[in-house]
């Protein structure tokens, strides 16, 4: 199964910055893109609080979740693949 890359900044591209009041919209869009049982990579510019909310929303649905940036490279957040 291939991984799904979600650019966090694209979740709020209609605005110059992410807004707390729009978190349910960001989470819904992220979950729609992610599906279930997939390997997800979150990337792109975004506030830490939004990354944390998205990670929380994806836990239990995604097989694995990673964060990737040019500075850190790929960092595994969780992996529930039993193999």
PDB file with SEQRES, HELIX, SHEET and CRYST1 records, atoms N, CA, C and O in Angstrom:
SEQRES   1 A   83  UNK UNK UNK UNK UNK UNK UNK UNK UNK UNK UNK UNK UNK          
SEQRES   2 A   83  UNK UNK UNK UNK UNK UNK UNK UNK UNK UNK UNK UNK UNK          
SEQRES   3 A   83  UNK UNK UNK UNK UNK UNK UNK UNK UNK UNK UNK UNK UNK          
SEQRES   4 A   83  UNK UNK UNK UNK UNK UNK UNK UNK UNK UNK UNK UNK UNK          
SEQRES   5 A   83  UNK UNK UNK UNK UNK UNK UNK UNK UNK UNK UNK UNK UNK          
SEQRES   6 A   83  UNK UNK UNK UNK UNK UNK UNK UNK UNK UNK UNK UNK UNK          
SEQRES   7 A   83  UNK UNK UNK UNK UNK                                          
HELIX    1 AA1 UNK A    8  UNK A   11  1                                   4    
HELIX    2 AA2 UNK A   20  UNK A   22  5                                   3    
HELIX    3 AA3 UNK A   23  UNK A   34  1                                  12    
HELIX    4 AA4 UNK A   48  UNK A   58  1                                  11    
SHEET    1 AA1 4 UNK A   3  UNK A   7  0                                        
SHEET    2 AA1 4 UNK A  39  UNK A  43  1                                        
SHEET    3 AA1 4 UNK A  64  UNK A  69  1                                        
SHEET    4 AA1 4 UNK A  73  UNK A  79 -1                                        
CRYST1    1.000    1.000    1.000  90.00  90.00  90.00 P 1           1          
ATOM      1  N   UNK A   1       0.852  -1.179   0.000  1.00  0.00           N  
ATOM      2  CA  UNK A   1       0.000   0.000   0.000  1.00  0.00           C  
ATOM      3  C   UNK A   1       0.897   1.241   0.000  1.00  0.00           C  
ATOM      4  O   UNK A   1       1.876   1.297   0.744  1.00  0.00           O  
ATOM      5  N   UNK A   2       0.578   2.202  -0.802  1.00  0.00           N  
ATOM      6  CA  UNK A   2       1.388   3.415  -0.869  1.00  0.00           C  
ATOM      7  C   UNK A   2       0.999   4.386   0.249  1.00  0.00           C  
ATOM      8  O   UNK A   2      -0.070   4.281   0.851  1.00  0.00           O  
ATOM      9  N   UNK A   3       1.886   5.312   0.498  1.00  0.00           N  
ATOM     10  CA  UNK A   3       1.620   6.297   1.531  1.00  0.00           C  
ATOM     11  C   UNK A   3       0.859   7.489   0.959  1.00  0.00           C  
ATOM     12  O   UNK A   3       0.893   7.760  -0.241  1.00  0.00           O  
ATOM     13  N   UNK A   4       0.181   8.180   1.847  1.00  0.00           N  
ATOM     14  CA  UNK A   4      -0.562   9.377   1.482  1.00  0.00           C  
ATOM     15  C   UNK A   4       0.125  10.560   2.142  1.00  0.00           C  
ATOM     16  O   UNK A   4       0.308  10.579   3.359  1.00  0.00           O  
ATOM     17  N   UNK A   5       0.506  11.548   1.338  1.00  0.00           N  
ATOM     18  CA  UNK A   5       1.175  12.740   1.843  1.00  0.00           C  
ATOM     19  C   UNK A   5       0.151  13.870   1.918  1.00  0.00           C  
ATOM     20  O   UNK A   5      -0.516  14.186   0.932  1.00  0.00           O  
ATOM     21  N   UNK A   6       0.039  14.462   3.081  1.00  0.00           N  
ATOM     22  CA  UNK A   6      -0.898  15.562   3.298  1.00  0.00           C  
ATOM     23  C   UNK A   6      -0.100  16.808   3.638  1.00  0.00           C  
ATOM     24  O   UNK A   6       0.610  16.850   4.642  1.00  0.00           O  
ATOM     25  N   UNK A   7      -0.225  17.824   2.789  1.00  0.00           N  
ATOM     26  CA  UNK A   7       0.420  19.115   3.031  1.00  0.00           C  
ATOM     27  C   UNK A   7      -0.507  19.924   3.935  1.00  0.00           C  
ATOM     28  O   UNK A   7      -1.578  20.357   3.511  1.00  0.00           O  
ATOM     29  N   UNK A   8      -0.092  20.120   5.159  1.00  0.00           N  
ATOM     30  CA  UNK A   8      -0.927  20.790   6.160  1.00  0.00           C  
ATOM     31  C   UNK A   8      -1.328  22.189   5.715  1.00  0.00           C  
ATOM     32  O   UNK A   8      -2.458  22.611   5.957  1.00  0.00           O  
ATOM     33  N   UNK A   9      -0.431  22.905   5.076  1.00  0.00           N  
ATOM     34  CA  UNK A   9      -0.743  24.271   4.653  1.00  0.00           C  
ATOM     35  C   UNK A   9      -1.899  24.304   3.653  1.00  0.00           C  
ATOM     36  O   UNK A   9      -2.650  25.279   3.609  1.00  0.00           O  
ATOM     37  N   UNK A  10      -2.047  23.261   2.862  1.00  0.00           N  
ATOM     38  CA  UNK A  10      -3.145  23.222   1.890  1.00  0.00           C  
ATOM     39  C   UNK A  10      -4.507  23.110   2.577  1.00  0.00           C  
ATOM     40  O   UNK A  10      -5.528  23.435   1.971  1.00  0.00           O  
ATOM     41  N   UNK A  11      -4.537  22.660   3.818  1.00  0.00           N  
ATOM     42  CA  UNK A  11      -5.805  22.550   4.542  1.00  0.00           C  
ATOM     43  C   UNK A  11      -6.400  23.918   4.837  1.00  0.00           C  
ATOM     44  O   UNK A  11      -7.617  24.055   4.968  1.00  0.00           O  
ATOM     45  N   UNK A  12      -5.545  24.932   4.942  1.00  0.00           N  
ATOM     46  CA  UNK A  12      -6.038  26.288   5.218  1.00  0.00           C  
ATOM     47  C   UNK A  12      -5.578  27.273   4.154  1.00  0.00           C  
ATOM     48  O   UNK A  12      -5.363  28.447   4.454  1.00  0.00           O  
ATOM     49  N   UNK A  13      -5.426  26.820   2.927  1.00  0.00           N  
ATOM     50  CA  UNK A  13      -4.918  27.663   1.840  1.00  0.00           C  
ATOM     51  C   UNK A  13      -5.866  28.812   1.490  1.00  0.00           C  
ATOM     52  O   UNK A  13      -5.452  29.777   0.847  1.00  0.00           O  
ATOM     53  N   UNK A  14      -7.121  28.722   1.902  1.00  0.00           N  
ATOM     54  CA  UNK A  14      -8.082  29.805   1.655  1.00  0.00           C  
ATOM     55  C   UNK A  14      -7.814  31.021   2.538  1.00  0.00           C  
ATOM     56  O   UNK A  14      -8.402  32.084   2.343  1.00  0.00           O  
ATOM     57  N   UNK A  15      -6.915  30.851   3.515  1.00  0.00           N  
ATOM     58  CA  UNK A  15      -6.619  31.909   4.481  1.00  0.00           C  
ATOM     59  C   UNK A  15      -5.103  32.046   4.613  1.00  0.00           C  
ATOM     60  O   UNK A  15      -4.363  31.119   4.285  1.00  0.00           O  
ATOM     61  N   UNK A  16      -4.647  33.182   5.085  1.00  0.00           N  
ATOM     62  CA  UNK A  16      -3.208  33.388   5.234  1.00  0.00           C  
ATOM     63  C   UNK A  16      -2.633  32.628   6.431  1.00  0.00           C  
ATOM     64  O   UNK A  16      -1.425  32.405   6.505  1.00  0.00           O  
ATOM     65  N   UNK A  17      -3.495  32.234   7.360  1.00  0.00           N  
ATOM     66  CA  UNK A  17      -3.035  31.468   8.516  1.00  0.00           C  
ATOM     67  C   UNK A  17      -4.144  30.551   9.013  1.00  0.00           C  
ATOM     68  O   UNK A  17      -5.327  30.791   8.774  1.00  0.00           O  
ATOM     69  N   UNK A  18      -3.736  29.500   9.707  1.00  0.00           N  
ATOM     70  CA  UNK A  18      -4.702  28.565  10.277  1.00  0.00           C  
ATOM     71  C   UNK A  18      -5.435  29.238  11.438  1.00  0.00           C  
ATOM     72  O   UNK A  18      -4.867  30.051  12.166  1.00  0.00           O  
ATOM     73  N   UNK A  19      -6.700  28.879  11.589  1.00  0.00           N  
ATOM     74  CA  UNK A  19      -7.526  29.472  12.643  1.00  0.00           C  
ATOM     75  C   UNK A  19      -8.093  28.373  13.531  1.00  0.00           C  
ATOM     76  O   UNK A  19      -8.570  27.349  13.043  1.00  0.00           O  
ATOM     77  N   UNK A  20      -8.036  28.595  14.825  1.00  0.00           N  
ATOM     78  CA  UNK A  20      -8.588  27.617  15.767  1.00  0.00           C  
ATOM     79  C   UNK A  20     -10.054  27.335  15.501  1.00  0.00           C  
ATOM     80  O   UNK A  20     -10.503  26.200  15.662  1.00  0.00           O  
ATOM     81  N   UNK A  21     -10.794  28.330  15.104  1.00  0.00           N  
ATOM     82  CA  UNK A  21     -12.226  28.138  14.861  1.00  0.00           C  
ATOM     83  C   UNK A  21     -12.494  27.210  13.677  1.00  0.00           C  
ATOM     84  O   UNK A  21     -13.599  26.684  13.546  1.00  0.00           O  
ATOM     85  N   UNK A  22     -11.496  27.001  12.814  1.00  0.00           N  
ATOM     86  CA  UNK A  22     -11.665  26.139  11.645  1.00  0.00           C  
ATOM     87  C   UNK A  22     -11.081  24.743  11.822  1.00  0.00           C  
ATOM     88  O   UNK A  22     -11.024  23.973  10.862  1.00  0.00           O  
ATOM     89  N   UNK A  23     -10.645  24.404  13.034  1.00  0.00           N  
ATOM     90  CA  UNK A  23     -10.039  23.097  13.269  1.00  0.00           C  
ATOM     91  C   UNK A  23     -10.942  21.946  12.828  1.00  0.00           C  
ATOM     92  O   UNK A  23     -10.439  21.012  12.204  1.00  0.00           O  
ATOM     93  N   UNK A  24     -12.239  21.957  13.115  1.00  0.00           N  
ATOM     94  CA  UNK A  24     -13.071  20.844  12.645  1.00  0.00           C  
ATOM     95  C   UNK A  24     -13.031  20.668  11.118  1.00  0.00           C  
ATOM     96  O   UNK A  24     -13.070  19.540  10.627  1.00  0.00           O  
ATOM     97  N   UNK A  25     -12.954  21.757  10.380  1.00  0.00           N  
ATOM     98  CA  UNK A  25     -12.851  21.668   8.919  1.00  0.00           C  
ATOM     99  C   UNK A  25     -11.525  21.049   8.499  1.00  0.00           C  
ATOM    100  O   UNK A  25     -11.482  20.210   7.599  1.00  0.00           O  
ATOM    101  N   UNK A  26     -10.439  21.465   9.155  1.00  0.00           N  
ATOM    102  CA  UNK A  26      -9.120  20.914   8.827  1.00  0.00           C  
ATOM    103  C   UNK A  26      -9.070  19.417   9.133  1.00  0.00           C  
ATOM    104  O   UNK A  26      -8.547  18.632   8.342  1.00  0.00           O  
ATOM    105  N   UNK A  27      -9.612  19.034  10.276  1.00  0.00           N  
ATOM    106  CA  UNK A  27      -9.618  17.617  10.648  1.00  0.00           C  
ATOM    107  C   UNK A  27     -10.455  16.803   9.669  1.00  0.00           C  
ATOM    108  O   UNK A  27     -10.039  15.719   9.259  1.00  0.00           O  
ATOM    109  N   UNK A  28     -11.614  17.299   9.292  1.00  0.00           N  
ATOM    110  CA  UNK A  28     -12.476  16.576   8.352  1.00  0.00           C  
ATOM    111  C   UNK A  28     -11.793  16.382   7.000  1.00  0.00           C  
ATOM    112  O   UNK A  28     -11.853  15.298   6.421  1.00  0.00           O  
ATOM    113  N   UNK A  29     -11.149  17.425   6.503  1.00  0.00           N  
ATOM    114  CA  UNK A  29     -10.448  17.331   5.223  1.00  0.00           C  
ATOM    115  C   UNK A  29      -9.288  16.339   5.317  1.00  0.00           C  
ATOM    116  O   UNK A  29      -9.083  15.534   4.410  1.00  0.00           O  
ATOM    117  N   UNK A  30      -8.535  16.398   6.409  1.00  0.00           N  
ATOM    118  CA  UNK A  30      -7.420  15.490   6.615  1.00  0.00           C  
ATOM    119  C   UNK A  30      -7.898  14.032   6.652  1.00  0.00           C  
ATOM    120  O   UNK A  30      -7.293  13.160   6.028  1.00  0.00           O  
ATOM    121  N   UNK A  31      -8.975  13.777   7.381  1.00  0.00           N  
ATOM    122  CA  UNK A  31      -9.516  12.420   7.471  1.00  0.00           C  
ATOM    123  C   UNK A  31     -10.032  11.939   6.129  1.00  0.00           C  
ATOM    124  O   UNK A  31      -9.894  10.762   5.795  1.00  0.00           O  
ATOM    125  N   UNK A  32     -10.619  12.829   5.364  1.00  0.00           N  
ATOM    126  CA  UNK A  32     -11.090  12.475   4.023  1.00  0.00           C  
ATOM    127  C   UNK A  32      -9.921  12.062   3.133  1.00  0.00           C  
ATOM    128  O   UNK A  32     -10.008  11.074   2.404  1.00  0.00           O  
ATOM    129  N   UNK A  33      -8.847  12.809   3.195  1.00  0.00           N  
ATOM    130  CA  UNK A  33      -7.661  12.503   2.384  1.00  0.00           C  
ATOM    131  C   UNK A  33      -6.976  11.220   2.850  1.00  0.00           C  
ATOM    132  O   UNK A  33      -6.444  10.467   2.034  1.00  0.00           O  
ATOM    133  N   UNK A  34      -6.989  10.973   4.148  1.00  0.00           N  
ATOM    134  CA  UNK A  34      -6.237   9.863   4.726  1.00  0.00           C  
ATOM    135  C   UNK A  34      -6.873   8.502   4.500  1.00  0.00           C  
ATOM    136  O   UNK A  34      -6.164   7.522   4.270  1.00  0.00           O  
ATOM    137  N   UNK A  35      -8.188   8.423   4.561  1.00  0.00           N  
ATOM    138  CA  UNK A  35      -8.824   7.112   4.499  1.00  0.00           C  
ATOM    139  C   UNK A  35      -8.541   6.341   5.777  1.00  0.00           C  
ATOM    140  O   UNK A  35      -8.230   6.933   6.810  1.00  0.00           O  
ATOM    141  N   UNK A  36      -8.651   4.999   5.707  1.00  0.00           N  
ATOM    142  CA  UNK A  36      -8.413   4.173   6.887  1.00  0.00           C  
ATOM    143  C   UNK A  36      -7.352   3.127   6.594  1.00  0.00           C  
ATOM    144  O   UNK A  36      -7.298   2.564   5.500  1.00  0.00           O  
ATOM    145  N   UNK A  37      -6.510   2.876   7.589  1.00  0.00           N  
ATOM    146  CA  UNK A  37      -5.498   1.838   7.480  1.00  0.00           C  
ATOM    147  C   UNK A  37      -4.359   2.169   6.539  1.00  0.00           C  
ATOM    148  O   UNK A  37      -3.742   1.264   5.977  1.00  0.00           O  
ATOM    149  N   UNK A  38      -4.071   3.435   6.356  1.00  0.00           N  
ATOM    150  CA  UNK A  38      -3.028   3.853   5.426  1.00  0.00           C  
ATOM    151  C   UNK A  38      -1.817   4.403   6.167  1.00  0.00           C  
ATOM    152  O   UNK A  38      -1.866   4.673   7.367  1.00  0.00           O  
ATOM    153  N   UNK A  39      -0.744   4.559   5.430  1.00  0.00           N  
ATOM    154  CA  UNK A  39       0.457   5.209   5.948  1.00  0.00           C  
ATOM    155  C   UNK A  39       0.384   6.676   5.548  1.00  0.00           C  
ATOM    156  O   UNK A  39       0.311   6.995   4.361  1.00  0.00           O  
ATOM    157  N   UNK A  40       0.403   7.563   6.528  1.00  0.00           N  
ATOM    158  CA  UNK A  40       0.218   8.988   6.294  1.00  0.00           C  
ATOM    159  C   UNK A  40       1.500   9.743   6.623  1.00  0.00           C  
ATOM    160  O   UNK A  40       2.182   9.439   7.601  1.00  0.00           O  
ATOM    161  N   UNK A  41       1.815  10.735   5.787  1.00  0.00           N  
ATOM    162  CA  UNK A  41       2.922  11.645   6.040  1.00  0.00           C  
ATOM    163  C   UNK A  41       2.347  13.061   6.066  1.00  0.00           C  
ATOM    164  O   UNK A  41       1.748  13.509   5.088  1.00  0.00           O  
ATOM    165  N   UNK A  42       2.529  13.758   7.177  1.00  0.00           N  
ATOM    166  CA  UNK A  42       2.139  15.160   7.277  1.00  0.00           C  
ATOM    167  C   UNK A  42       3.374  16.012   6.975  1.00  0.00           C  
ATOM    168  O   UNK A  42       4.462  15.737   7.479  1.00  0.00           O  
ATOM    169  N   UNK A  43       3.200  17.026   6.166  1.00  0.00           N  
ATOM    170  CA  UNK A  43       4.305  17.889   5.778  1.00  0.00           C  
ATOM    171  C   UNK A  43       3.767  19.292   5.516  1.00  0.00           C  
ATOM    172  O   UNK A  43       2.558  19.517   5.569  1.00  0.00           O  
ATOM    173  N   UNK A  44       4.655  20.221   5.237  1.00  0.00           N  
ATOM    174  CA  UNK A  44       4.240  21.574   4.888  1.00  0.00           C  
ATOM    175  C   UNK A  44       4.206  22.505   6.074  1.00  0.00           C  
ATOM    176  O   UNK A  44       4.250  22.079   7.228  1.00  0.00           O  
ATOM    177  N   UNK A  45       4.127  23.779   5.770  1.00  0.00           N  
ATOM    178  CA  UNK A  45       4.087  24.802   6.807  1.00  0.00           C  
ATOM    179  C   UNK A  45       2.776  24.732   7.560  1.00  0.00           C  
ATOM    180  O   UNK A  45       1.711  24.557   6.966  1.00  0.00           O  
ATOM    181  N   UNK A  46       2.862  24.870   8.865  1.00  0.00           N  
ATOM    182  CA  UNK A  46       1.656  24.863   9.679  1.00  0.00           C  
ATOM    183  C   UNK A  46       2.018  25.012  11.140  1.00  0.00           C  
ATOM    184  O   UNK A  46       3.134  24.680  11.541  1.00  0.00           O  
ATOM    185  N   UNK A  47       1.090  25.507  11.938  1.00  0.00           N  
ATOM    186  CA  UNK A  47       1.357  25.661  13.361  1.00  0.00           C  
ATOM    187  C   UNK A  47       1.424  24.303  14.062  1.00  0.00           C  
ATOM    188  O   UNK A  47       0.748  23.349  13.676  1.00  0.00           O  
ATOM    189  N   UNK A  48       2.240  24.245  15.079  1.00  0.00           N  
ATOM    190  CA  UNK A  48       2.415  22.994  15.827  1.00  0.00           C  
ATOM    191  C   UNK A  48       1.084  22.500  16.378  1.00  0.00           C  
ATOM    192  O   UNK A  48       0.820  21.297  16.360  1.00  0.00           O  
ATOM    193  N   UNK A  49       0.243  23.405  16.866  1.00  0.00           N  
ATOM    194  CA  UNK A  49      -1.033  22.976  17.439  1.00  0.00           C  
ATOM    195  C   UNK A  49      -1.894  22.265  16.405  1.00  0.00           C  
ATOM    196  O   UNK A  49      -2.643  21.352  16.750  1.00  0.00           O  
ATOM    197  N   UNK A  50      -1.797  22.673  15.140  1.00  0.00           N  
ATOM    198  CA  UNK A  50      -2.587  22.014  14.103  1.00  0.00           C  
ATOM    199  C   UNK A  50      -2.032  20.622  13.815  1.00  0.00           C  
ATOM    200  O   UNK A  50      -2.796  19.671  13.652  1.00  0.00           O  
ATOM    201  N   UNK A  51      -0.723  20.500  13.751  1.00  0.00           N  
ATOM    202  CA  UNK A  51      -0.118  19.176  13.572  1.00  0.00           C  
ATOM    203  C   UNK A  51      -0.544  18.231  14.696  1.00  0.00           C  
ATOM    204  O   UNK A  51      -0.853  17.066  14.442  1.00  0.00           O  
ATOM    205  N   UNK A  52      -0.562  18.724  15.929  1.00  0.00           N  
ATOM    206  CA  UNK A  52      -0.952  17.889  17.062  1.00  0.00           C  
ATOM    207  C   UNK A  52      -2.411  17.462  16.967  1.00  0.00           C  
ATOM    208  O   UNK A  52      -2.739  16.308  17.241  1.00  0.00           O  
ATOM    209  N   UNK A  53      -3.276  18.373  16.586  1.00  0.00           N  
ATOM    210  CA  UNK A  53      -4.701  18.029  16.439  1.00  0.00           C  
ATOM    211  C   UNK A  53      -4.916  16.998  15.338  1.00  0.00           C  
ATOM    212  O   UNK A  53      -5.711  16.071  15.491  1.00  0.00           O  
ATOM    213  N   UNK A  54      -4.198  17.165  14.221  1.00  0.00           N  
ATOM    214  CA  UNK A  54      -4.333  16.218  13.109  1.00  0.00           C  
ATOM    215  C   UNK A  54      -3.796  14.840  13.497  1.00  0.00           C  
ATOM    216  O   UNK A  54      -4.393  13.819  13.156  1.00  0.00           O  
ATOM    217  N   UNK A  55      -2.683  14.816  14.202  1.00  0.00           N  
ATOM    218  CA  UNK A  55      -2.130  13.535  14.662  1.00  0.00           C  
ATOM    219  C   UNK A  55      -3.116  12.834  15.583  1.00  0.00           C  
ATOM    220  O   UNK A  55      -3.303  11.621  15.491  1.00  0.00           O  
ATOM    221  N   UNK A  56      -3.737  13.580  16.457  1.00  0.00           N  
ATOM    222  CA  UNK A  56      -4.736  13.011  17.368  1.00  0.00           C  
ATOM    223  C   UNK A  56      -5.931  12.466  16.583  1.00  0.00           C  
ATOM    224  O   UNK A  56      -6.431  11.382  16.884  1.00  0.00           O  
ATOM    225  N   UNK A  57      -6.384  13.210  15.588  1.00  0.00           N  
ATOM    226  CA  UNK A  57      -7.524  12.776  14.774  1.00  0.00           C  
ATOM    227  C   UNK A  57      -7.199  11.517  13.969  1.00  0.00           C  
ATOM    228  O   UNK A  57      -8.070  10.672  13.762  1.00  0.00           O  
ATOM    229  N   UNK A  58      -5.960  11.389  13.520  1.00  0.00           N  
ATOM    230  CA  UNK A  58      -5.561  10.243  12.693  1.00  0.00           C  
ATOM    231  C   UNK A  58      -5.248   8.994  13.508  1.00  0.00           C  
ATOM    232  O   UNK A  58      -5.263   7.886  12.971  1.00  0.00           O  
ATOM    233  N   UNK A  59      -4.966   9.160  14.795  1.00  0.00           N  
ATOM    234  CA  UNK A  59      -4.624   8.002  15.617  1.00  0.00           C  
ATOM    235  C   UNK A  59      -5.806   7.052  15.697  1.00  0.00           C  
ATOM    236  O   UNK A  59      -6.924   7.465  16.006  1.00  0.00           O  
ATOM    237  N   UNK A  60      -5.564   5.804  15.423  1.00  0.00           N  
ATOM    238  CA  UNK A  60      -6.633   4.805  15.410  1.00  0.00           C  
ATOM    239  C   UNK A  60      -7.199   4.574  14.020  1.00  0.00           C  
ATOM    240  O   UNK A  60      -7.871   3.569  13.790  1.00  0.00           O  
ATOM    241  N   UNK A  61      -6.940   5.483  13.089  1.00  0.00           N  
ATOM    242  CA  UNK A  61      -7.407   5.329  11.708  1.00  0.00           C  
ATOM    243  C   UNK A  61      -6.255   5.021  10.753  1.00  0.00           C  
ATOM    244  O   UNK A  61      -6.390   4.199   9.846  1.00  0.00           O  
ATOM    245  N   UNK A  62      -5.132   5.685  10.965  1.00  0.00           N  
ATOM    246  CA  UNK A  62      -3.974   5.476  10.096  1.00  0.00           C  
ATOM    247  C   UNK A  62      -3.151   4.299  10.618  1.00  0.00           C  
ATOM    248  O   UNK A  62      -3.080   4.063  11.824  1.00  0.00           O  
ATOM    249  N   UNK A  63      -2.535   3.567   9.696  1.00  0.00           N  
ATOM    250  CA  UNK A  63      -1.640   2.479  10.098  1.00  0.00           C  
ATOM    251  C   UNK A  63      -0.356   3.065  10.686  1.00  0.00           C  
ATOM    252  O   UNK A  63       0.159   2.583  11.695  1.00  0.00           O  
ATOM    253  N   UNK A  64       0.151   4.118  10.032  1.00  0.00           N  
ATOM    254  CA  UNK A  64       1.324   4.808  10.560  1.00  0.00           C  
ATOM    255  C   UNK A  64       1.214   6.282  10.226  1.00  0.00           C  
ATOM    256  O   UNK A  64       0.527   6.677   9.284  1.00  0.00           O  
ATOM    257  N   UNK A  65       1.906   7.086  11.017  1.00  0.00           N  
ATOM    258  CA  UNK A  65       1.918   8.531  10.798  1.00  0.00           C  
ATOM    259  C   UNK A  65       3.349   9.021  10.952  1.00  0.00           C  
ATOM    260  O   UNK A  65       4.040   8.690  11.916  1.00  0.00           O  
ATOM    261  N   UNK A  66       3.777   9.819   9.981  1.00  0.00           N  
ATOM    262  CA  UNK A  66       5.105  10.432  10.025  1.00  0.00           C  
ATOM    263  C   UNK A  66       4.984  11.916   9.737  1.00  0.00           C  
ATOM    264  O   UNK A  66       4.021  12.386   9.131  1.00  0.00           O  
ATOM    265  N   UNK A  67       5.995  12.635  10.192  1.00  0.00           N  
ATOM    266  CA  UNK A  67       6.147  14.065   9.905  1.00  0.00           C  
ATOM    267  C   UNK A  67       7.397  14.193   9.054  1.00  0.00           C  
ATOM    268  O   UNK A  67       8.395  13.520   9.311  1.00  0.00           O  
ATOM    269  N   UNK A  68       7.351  15.054   8.037  1.00  0.00           N  
ATOM    270  CA  UNK A  68       8.533  15.242   7.205  1.00  0.00           C  
ATOM    271  C   UNK A  68       8.749  16.716   6.905  1.00  0.00           C  
ATOM    272  O   UNK A  68       7.820  17.429   6.526  1.00  0.00           O  
ATOM    273  N   UNK A  69       9.990  17.163   7.081  1.00  0.00           N  
ATOM    274  CA  UNK A  69      10.374  18.529   6.730  1.00  0.00           C  
ATOM    275  C   UNK A  69      11.804  18.501   6.196  1.00  0.00           C  
ATOM    276  O   UNK A  69      12.541  17.544   6.435  1.00  0.00           O  
ATOM    277  N   UNK A  70      12.195  19.553   5.472  1.00  0.00           N  
ATOM    278  CA  UNK A  70      13.568  19.608   4.975  1.00  0.00           C  
ATOM    279  C   UNK A  70      14.603  19.633   6.108  1.00  0.00           C  
ATOM    280  O   UNK A  70      15.736  19.188   5.925  1.00  0.00           O  
ATOM    281  N   UNK A  71      14.219  20.144   7.253  1.00  0.00           N  
ATOM    282  CA  UNK A  71      15.147  20.258   8.379  1.00  0.00           C  
ATOM    283  C   UNK A  71      15.317  18.923   9.096  1.00  0.00           C  
ATOM    284  O   UNK A  71      16.442  18.510   9.378  1.00  0.00           O  
ATOM    285  N   UNK A  72      14.218  18.253   9.389  1.00  0.00           N  
ATOM    286  CA  UNK A  72      14.274  17.029  10.198  1.00  0.00           C  
ATOM    287  C   UNK A  72      14.346  15.755   9.373  1.00  0.00           C  
ATOM    288  O   UNK A  72      14.766  14.714   9.877  1.00  0.00           O  
ATOM    289  N   UNK A  73      13.941  15.825   8.110  1.00  0.00           N  
ATOM    290  CA  UNK A  73      13.739  14.595   7.359  1.00  0.00           C  
ATOM    291  C   UNK A  73      12.451  13.955   7.859  1.00  0.00           C  
ATOM    292  O   UNK A  73      11.564  14.652   8.351  1.00  0.00           O  
ATOM    293  N   UNK A  74      12.343  12.661   7.740  1.00  0.00           N  
ATOM    294  CA  UNK A  74      11.126  11.972   8.178  1.00  0.00           C  
ATOM    295  C   UNK A  74      11.259  11.524   9.630  1.00  0.00           C  
ATOM    296  O   UNK A  74      12.266  10.941  10.032  1.00  0.00           O  
ATOM    297  N   UNK A  75      10.209  11.814  10.408  1.00  0.00           N  
ATOM    298  CA  UNK A  75      10.161  11.429  11.813  1.00  0.00           C  
ATOM    299  C   UNK A  75       8.884  10.624  12.018  1.00  0.00           C  
ATOM    300  O   UNK A  75       7.786  11.113  11.748  1.00  0.00           O  
ATOM    301  N   UNK A  76       9.026   9.398  12.492  1.00  0.00           N  
ATOM    302  CA  UNK A  76       7.852   8.563  12.728  1.00  0.00           C  
ATOM    303  C   UNK A  76       7.155   8.996  14.017  1.00  0.00           C  
ATOM    304  O   UNK A  76       7.795   9.122  15.061  1.00  0.00           O  
ATOM    305  N   UNK A  77       5.857   9.222  13.943  1.00  0.00           N  
ATOM    306  CA  UNK A  77       5.057   9.617  15.094  1.00  0.00           C  
ATOM    307  C   UNK A  77       4.452   8.372  15.751  1.00  0.00           C  
ATOM    308  O   UNK A  77       4.557   8.193  16.965  1.00  0.00           O  
ATOM    309  N   UNK A  78       3.824   7.521  14.950  1.00  0.00           N  
ATOM    310  CA  UNK A  78       3.358   6.220  15.440  1.00  0.00           C  
ATOM    311  C   UNK A  78       3.323   5.245  14.277  1.00  0.00           C  
ATOM    312  O   UNK A  78       3.244   5.629  13.111  1.00  0.00           O  
ATOM    313  N   UNK A  79       3.386   3.967  14.637  1.00  0.00           N  
ATOM    314  CA  UNK A  79       3.323   2.898  13.645  1.00  0.00           C  
ATOM    315  C   UNK A  79       2.595   1.720  14.282  1.00  0.00           C  
ATOM    316  O   UNK A  79       3.094   1.100  15.221  1.00  0.00           O  
ATOM    317  N   UNK A  80       1.412   1.422  13.759  1.00  0.00           N  
ATOM    318  CA  UNK A  80       0.606   0.314  14.296  1.00  0.00           C  
ATOM    319  C   UNK A  80       0.571  -0.863  13.340  1.00  0.00           C  
ATOM    320  O   UNK A  80      -0.325  -1.704  13.414  1.00  0.00           O  
ATOM    321  N   UNK A  81       1.543  -0.924  12.442  1.00  0.00           N  
ATOM    322  CA  UNK A  81       1.647  -2.049  11.522  1.00  0.00           C  
ATOM    323  C   UNK A  81       2.213  -3.238  12.298  1.00  0.00           C  
ATOM    324  O   UNK A  81       3.327  -3.154  12.815  1.00  0.00           O  
ATOM    325  N   UNK A  82       1.473  -4.335  12.389  1.00  0.00           N  
ATOM    326  CA  UNK A  82       1.958  -5.472  13.189  1.00  0.00           C  
ATOM    327  C   UNK A  82       3.080  -6.255  12.506  1.00  0.00           C  
ATOM    328  O   UNK A  82       3.579  -7.221  13.083  1.00  0.00           O  
ATOM    329  N   UNK A  83       3.489  -5.873  11.306  1.00  0.00           N  
ATOM    330  CA  UNK A  83       4.499  -6.675  10.584  1.00  0.00           C  
ATOM    331  C   UNK A  83       5.810  -5.985  10.481  1.00  0.00           C  
ATOM    332  O   UNK A  83       6.751  -6.531   9.904  1.00  0.00           O  
TER     333      UNK A  83                                                      
END                                                                             
